[in-house]
């Protein structure tokens, strides 16, 4: 399992959703169908919070709203977690496509639902 395989599965499968919760469920189903691990609402240590999904050591955050600066702060915080090796942001907001490519030394990838036509 690699970040590339996670992003490929999410980019090539139509994800259906009406809100963030249903999008998380669609992502979980897509990853599971692709033979990739998926665990929702994973609590990170200390005050780092809870990330939407984990696929092995890959943290996946889902955003269908929210300000760019808020998303960046949240991803930066998640990148502090030792159990996360890379981050994937799944979003339908064009402004979110421009998050930094590396945070706390960890690669950050964006899966844009806009490009997928949703």
C-alpha positions as CSV (number, residue, x, y, z in Angstrom):
1,X,0.0,0.0,0.0
2,X,1.3,3.4,-1.0
3,X,-0.1,6.9,-1.0
4,X,-0.1,6.7,-4.8
5,X,-2.5,3.6,-4.6
6,X,-4.8,5.5,-2.1
7,X,-4.9,8.6,-4.3
8,X,-5.4,6.4,-7.5
9,X,-8.4,4.6,-5.9
10,X,-10.0,7.9,-4.8
11,X,-9.3,9.7,-8.1
12,X,-10.7,7.0,-10.3
13,X,-13.8,5.9,-8.4
14,X,-16.9,8.2,-8.4
15,X,-17.4,9.2,-4.8
16,X,-20.9,10.0,-3.8
17,X,-21.8,12.3,-1.0
18,X,-24.2,14.9,0.4
19,X,-22.1,15.9,3.4
20,X,-18.7,15.2,4.9
21,X,-19.9,12.1,6.8
22,X,-21.3,10.5,3.6
23,X,-18.1,11.3,1.8
24,X,-16.1,9.7,4.5
25,X,-18.3,6.6,4.2
26,X,-17.8,6.6,0.4
27,X,-14.1,6.9,0.8
28,X,-14.0,4.0,3.3
29,X,-16.0,1.8,0.9
30,X,-13.7,2.7,-2.0
31,X,-10.5,2.0,-0.2
32,X,-11.9,-1.3,1.2
33,X,-13.1,-2.4,-2.3
34,X,-9.5,-1.6,-3.6
35,X,-8.1,-3.9,-0.9
36,X,-6.7,-1.0,1.1
37,X,-7.2,-0.6,4.9
38,X,-9.6,2.1,6.0
39,X,-10.4,3.2,9.6
40,X,-12.6,6.2,10.2
41,X,-12.4,8.8,12.9
42,X,-8.9,7.9,14.3
43,X,-7.9,9.7,17.5
44,X,-4.4,11.0,17.4
45,X,-2.2,11.3,20.5
46,X,-2.4,14.3,22.9
47,X,-4.2,17.3,21.6
48,X,-3.7,16.6,17.9
49,X,-7.3,15.7,17.4
50,X,-9.1,13.1,15.3
51,X,-8.4,12.6,11.6
52,X,-11.2,11.5,9.3
53,X,-9.6,8.3,8.1
54,X,-6.4,6.3,8.2
55,X,-5.2,3.9,5.6
56,X,-2.3,2.3,7.3
57,X,0.1,5.2,8.0
58,X,-1.6,7.5,5.6
59,X,-3.9,10.1,7.1
60,X,-6.9,11.2,5.1
61,X,-8.7,14.4,5.8
62,X,-12.1,15.2,4.1
63,X,-13.2,18.8,3.5
64,X,-16.2,20.0,1.6
65,X,-16.1,23.4,3.2
66,X,-14.0,25.6,5.4
67,X,-11.4,28.3,5.0
68,X,-8.1,27.5,3.4
69,X,-6.2,28.7,6.5
70,X,-8.3,26.5,8.8
71,X,-7.6,23.4,6.7
72,X,-3.8,24.2,6.6
73,X,-3.7,24.6,10.4
74,X,-5.5,21.3,10.8
75,X,-3.3,19.4,8.4
76,X,-0.2,20.9,10.0
77,X,-1.4,19.6,13.4
78,X,-2.1,16.1,12.1
79,X,1.4,16.0,10.5
80,X,2.8,16.2,14.0
81,X,1.5,12.7,14.7
82,X,4.2,10.0,14.6
83,X,1.8,7.4,13.2
84,X,1.1,9.5,10.1
85,X,3.7,9.2,7.3
86,X,1.8,11.2,4.7
87,X,-1.4,13.1,4.4
88,X,-4.1,13.1,1.8
89,X,-6.7,15.9,1.6
90,X,-9.9,15.0,-0.2
91,X,-11.8,18.2,-1.1
92,X,-14.3,19.8,-3.4
93,X,-13.0,23.3,-2.8
94,X,-10.6,24.8,-5.4
95,X,-8.8,26.9,-2.8
96,X,-7.9,23.7,-0.9
97,X,-5.8,22.5,-3.9
98,X,-3.1,24.9,-2.9
99,X,-2.1,23.6,0.5
100,X,1.7,23.2,1.1
101,X,3.1,20.0,-0.5
102,X,5.0,19.2,2.7
103,X,4.0,19.9,6.4
104,X,6.2,19.0,9.3
105,X,8.4,17.1,6.9
106,X,5.5,14.9,5.6
107,X,4.2,14.9,2.1
108,X,0.7,16.2,1.5
109,X,-1.4,15.1,-1.5
110,X,-4.7,16.6,-2.7
111,X,-7.5,14.6,-4.3
112,X,-9.7,17.2,-5.9
113,X,-13.3,16.2,-6.4
114,X,-13.7,19.2,-8.7
115,X,-11.4,17.6,-11.2
116,X,-13.4,14.4,-11.0
117,X,-16.5,16.2,-12.1
118,X,-18.4,16.1,-8.8
